[in-house]
Amino acid sequence: MQEAEAVQALAALAQPVRLRAFRALVQAGAEGLTPGALAETLQASPSALSFHLKELLHAGLVTQQRQGRHLIYRAAYDAMDALLSYLTEQCCGGQRCAAAERWRSLPESSSPAP
């Protein structure tokens, strides 16, 4: 991940509704969520949520897939992992870092949600 991509991803997450939407999609897993289900979960208006999903999509943090008449949004786990790696790659001055090693060694099911 390049610096510009990290800045764009962090900027997209630096808004409460987008951060909550991203976390909900991470928690939903590979199944993803429709905008309606996500709006209901977040208690957000569908029109406002549409704007926020577009920003997350533009930042590469979510994917969108059409299934019949529905759109399914999913967290882009590869982008999330790339962002976390970018943020921790020079942790502790490039030396072995207990915090980064601990994060990388967590099983998937117990990894902290963003």
C-alpha positions in Angstrom: 0.0 0.0 0.0 1.3 3.4 -0.9 1.0 6.5 1.3 -1.7 8.1 -0.8 -3.9 4.9 -0.6 -3.4 4.8 3.2 -4.5 8.4 3.5 -7.5 7.9 1.4 -8.6 4.8 3.4 -8.0 6.5 6.7 -9.9 9.6 5.5 -12.8 7.4 4.5 -12.9 5.8 8.0 -12.6 9.2 9.8 -16.3 9.7 9.8 -18.6 8.0 12.4 -21.2 6.5 10.0 -18.6 5.2 7.6 -16.6 3.7 10.5 -19.7 2.0 11.9 -20.7 0.7 8.4 -17.2 -0.7 7.7 -17.2 -2.4 11.1 -20.6 -3.9 10.4 -19.4 -5.2 7.1 -16.3 -6.7 8.7 -18.5 -8.4 11.2 -20.9 -9.6 8.5 -18.1 -11.6 6.9 -18.1 -13.0 3.4 -21.9 -13.0 3.3 -22.0 -9.2 3.3 -25.0 -7.0 3.7 -27.5 -5.2 1.5 -27.8 -1.5 1.9 -31.2 -1.9 3.4 -30.0 -4.4 6.0 -27.0 -2.2 6.8 -29.2 0.9 7.1 -31.4 -1.0 9.5 -28.5 -2.2 11.5 -27.0 1.3 11.8 -30.3 3.1 12.1 -29.2 5.3 9.3 -31.3 6.7 6.4 -30.8 4.8 3.2 -29.9 7.9 1.2 -27.2 9.0 3.7 -25.8 5.5 3.8 -25.6 5.3 0.1 -23.3 8.4 0.1 -21.1 6.8 2.8 -20.9 3.4 1.0 -19.8 5.2 -2.1 -16.9 6.8 -0.2 -15.9 3.5 1.3 -16.1 1.9 -2.2 -14.0 4.7 -3.7 -11.4 4.2 -1.0 -11.2 0.4 -1.8 -12.4 -0.6 1.7 -15.6 -2.3 0.5 -16.7 -4.2 -2.6 -20.1 -4.2 -4.2 -21.7 -7.1 -6.1 -25.1 -7.3 -7.7 -27.1 -10.4 -6.9 -30.3 -10.3 -8.8 -32.1 -7.0 -7.8 -29.9 -6.5 -4.8 -26.5 -5.0 -4.2 -24.3 -6.8 -1.6 -21.6 -4.9 0.1 -18.6 -6.6 1.7 -15.6 -5.5 3.6 -12.4 -5.7 1.4 -10.3 -7.7 3.9 -7.3 -7.5 1.7 -7.4 -3.7 1.8 -8.0 -3.7 5.5 -5.0 -6.0 6.0 -2.8 -3.8 3.7 -3.8 -0.7 5.7 -2.9 -2.4 9.0 0.4 -3.7 7.5 1.2 -0.2 6.2 0.5 1.3 9.7 2.6 -1.3 11.5 5.5 -2.0 9.0 7.9 0.4 10.7 6.5 -0.2 14.2 9.3 -0.1 16.9 11.8 1.3 14.5 11.8 -1.7 12.2 12.8 -4.0 15.1 10.7 -7.0 16.2 7.7 -5.5 17.9 5.6 -7.4 20.4 2.4 -5.4 19.6 2.6 -6.1 15.8 3.6 -9.7 16.3 0.7 -10.2 18.7 -1.8 -8.7 16.2 -0.4 -10.9 13.4 -0.6 -14.0 15.5 -4.3 -13.7 16.5 -6.6 -16.3 15.0 -9.0 -14.8 12.5 -12.0 -15.2 14.8 -10.4 -13.2 17.6 -8.8 -10.5 15.6 -10.0 -7.1 16.8 -12.6 -5.5 14.7 -11.7 -2.2 13.1 
